[in-house]
Amino acid sequence: MKKHIIAIGGGGFGRKNSSQLIEEYLLNISGKNYPKICFLPTATGDNDSYIVRFYSIFTRLKCIPSHVEFFKRTIDIKAHIMEQDVVFVGGGNTKSMLAIWNDWGMSALLKDAYNKGVIMSGVSAGAICWFTTGITDSWDNELRILPCLNFISGTCCPHYDEEPSRIPYVKKILLDEKISNCIAIEGGAAMHFIDGKPFKNLSFKKNKNTYNVFLDNNAIVESPYEQIQL
């Protein structure tokens, strides 16, 4: 049984005029005719319009969509999560999301589900949460390194080409030796990990990349991963 994580750098159903390509890829790798997919919009405080956008896309695809809320009456999360084929984590405030998950036991539950083969995925906050650490704008007036769930070893930076502060910050923390390398994912791209290891970059907009960013002789190197153009 292989374990899958799809970390999306930006885009997807949360944006207008989404192509649905990355959503279809997620469902297809489940191998099910009608996979069950559960949306976790915790990082936006269970924003209603975000939940509506999720259903507006996934009710048109061959799947059984659902969601879990923590800011209204909450369902039996263990029973629900363990019967899913795919979990999709939305963007927003990663620090607040993880605090809520930890209080509810969701972090440990997601690890159990992942180890049993449930596909984990998400965008922005939902991308970095799976790594040892993630680069986030969850608080303060600058980017920070945030401890995350550690399903995948290393550091992740989403929105690498979408927000002007991202590339300089990654360079700075590499030069300061705060990290040894960074998985940097552009908007319109996703990194597919199998059993915790990089598999392929998924480009669902034209020629969008994921890079392994590291220092070589004090120079920044952006090494792109092999790409699948969806």
ChimeraX attribute file (.defattr): number of C-alpha atoms within 10 A of each C-alpha:
attribute: neighborCount
match mode: 1-to-1
recipient: residues
	/A:1	7
	/A:2	12
	/A:3	17
	/A:4	24
	/A:5	29
	/A:6	27
	/A:7	30
	/A:8	33
	/A:9	31
	/A:10	26
	/A:11	24
	/A:12	24
	/A:13	22
	/A:14	18
	/A:15	11
	/A:16	9
	/A:17	9
	/A:18	16
	/A:19	17
	/A:20	16
	/A:21	16
	/A:22	23
	/A:23	18
	/A:24	15
	/A:25	14
	/A:26	23
	/A:27	22
	/A:28	15
	/A:29	13
	/A:30	18
	/A:31	10
	/A:32	12
	/A:33	10
	/A:34	15
	/A:35	19
	/A:36	20
	/A:37	25
	/A:38	22
	/A:39	22
	/A:40	23
	/A:41	25
	/A:42	25
	/A:43	23
	/A:44	18
	/A:45	16
	/A:46	20
	/A:47	14
	/A:48	11
	/A:49	10
	/A:50	18
	/A:51	20
	/A:52	11
	/A:53	14
	/A:54	22
	/A:55	18
	/A:56	12
	/A:57	17
	/A:58	19
	/A:59	12
	/A:60	9
	/A:61	15
	/A:62	15
	/A:63	19
	/A:64	15
	/A:65	20
	/A:66	18
	/A:67	19
	/A:68	20
	/A:69	17
	/A:70	16
	/A:71	11
	/A:72	8
	/A:73	7
	/A:74	9
	/A:75	12
	/A:76	8
	/A:77	15
	/A:78	14
	/A:79	10
	/A:80	13
	/A:81	22
	/A:82	18
	/A:83	13
	/A:84	19
	/A:85	25
	/A:86	28
	/A:87	27
	/A:88	24
	/A:89	24
	/A:90	28
	/A:91	24
	/A:92	22
	/A:93	19
	/A:94	28
	/A:95	18
	/A:96	16
	/A:97	23
	/A:98	20
	/A:99	13
	/A:100	18
	/A:101	17
	/A:102	13
	/A:103	9
	/A:104	13
	/A:105	13
	/A:106	17
	/A:107	18
	/A:108	13
	/A:109	18
	/A:110	22
	/A:111	17
	/A:112	15
	/A:113	21
	/A:114	22
	/A:115	16
	/A:116	13
	/A:117	19
	/A:118	25
	/A:119	25
	/A:120	27
	/A:121	26
	/A:122	26
	/A:123	27
	/A:124	28
	/A:125	32
	/A:126	29
	/A:127	29
	/A:128	33
	/A:129	31
	/A:130	29
	/A:131	22
	/A:132	17
	/A:133	23
	/A:134	27
	/A:135	26
	/A:136	23
	/A:137	18
	/A:138	19
	/A:139	12
	/A:140	7
	/A:141	7
	/A:142	11
	/A:143	15
	/A:144	16
	/A:145	17
	/A:146	19
	/A:147	18
	/A:148	21
	/A:149	18
	/A:150	17
	/A:151	18
	/A:152	21
	/A:153	13
	/A:154	17
	/A:155	25
	/A:156	29
	/A:157	27
	/A:158	29
	/A:159	23
	/A:160	23
	/A:161	18
	/A:162	15
	/A:163	11
	/A:164	10
	/A:165	13
	/A:166	21
	/A:167	16
	/A:168	11
	/A:169	16
	/A:170	25
	/A:171	19
	/A:172	14
	/A:173	16
	/A:174	20
	/A:175	16
	/A:176	10
	/A:177	11
	/A:178	11
	/A:179	16
	/A:180	14
	/A:181	22
	/A:182	22
	/A:183	26
	/A:184	29
	/A:185	30
	/A:186	26
	/A:187	25
	/A:188	25
	/A:189	32
	/A:190	32
	/A:191	28
	/A:192	20
	/A:193	18
	/A:194	16
	/A:195	16
	/A:196	17
	/A:197	13
	/A:198	17
	/A:199	17
	/A:200	19
	/A:201	25
	/A:202	27
	/A:203	23
	/A:204	25
	/A:205	19
	/A:206	10
	/A:207	14
	/A:208	21
	/A:209	29
	/A:210	30
	/A:211	21
	/A:212	17
	/A:213	20
	/A:214	20
	/A:215	15
	/A:216	8
	/A:217	6
	/A:218	9
	/A:219	11
	/A:220	16
	/A:221	15
	/A:222	16
	/A:223	14
	/A:224	17
	/A:225	17
	/A:226	15
	/A:227	18
	/A:228	15
	/A:229	15
	/A:230	15
